[in-house]
């Protein structure tokens, strides 16, 4: 369970890093989209970071094996 928790933490930190990069240059993080803008970067990477960080926190409250 600890490895899943650390994976969620890593994904949330990576998403925050990608969010910062995407706010500077959106086309680097959304190269597959037709239109790249900061709103899409915030929506994709911000929501991903928030969800995985909440999962990380939620797994901390569950009893470990």
N, C-alpha and C positions, 0 to 999 in steps of 0.2 A: 504494500500500500504506500510505503514511503517513496518508492520509485515513481509511482503515478503522481504523487503529490509534487515531487521535484520536477517531473516533466511538465506539469501544469504551470509551475512557477517559471520554468525556462521559456515556455511558449508565451506567457504573459510578458516577461521581460523582453523577449525578442519582438513581440508586437509593439511594445512601447518604443523600442529602438527604430523599428520600421515606420512607426507613426512620426517620429521626429524627422527621420530622413524624408518621408513623404510630404511633410509640411514644408520642407525646404525645396525639394524637387519632386513634385507629384508623379511625373512621367517615369521616374526610376522605380517606383513601387507599384504603379498601375500600368505597366507596359502592355498588358493584354487588352486593356479597355480602349474603346474608340475615343472617349473623352476622359482626360485625366484632370481632376481638380482636387483641391484640398478637402472639399466636403466629402468626396468619396473615400479619400484616405482616412479621414476621421471616422467615417461610418464603418469602414471595413476593419481597420487595425485598432481603433479605439474600442469598438464593441468586442472584438476578439480578446484584447487585453483585459477588459473588464470581466468578461465571462470566465476566462481561465483563471484570473486572480480570485474570483469568487469561489470557483471550484477548489482552488488551492486552499483558501481559508476554510471552506466547508469540510474538506478532508482532514483538516487539523482538529476538528471537533469530534470526529468519529473515533471510536475506540480502536486502537491499533491491534495488530495480530500478535 
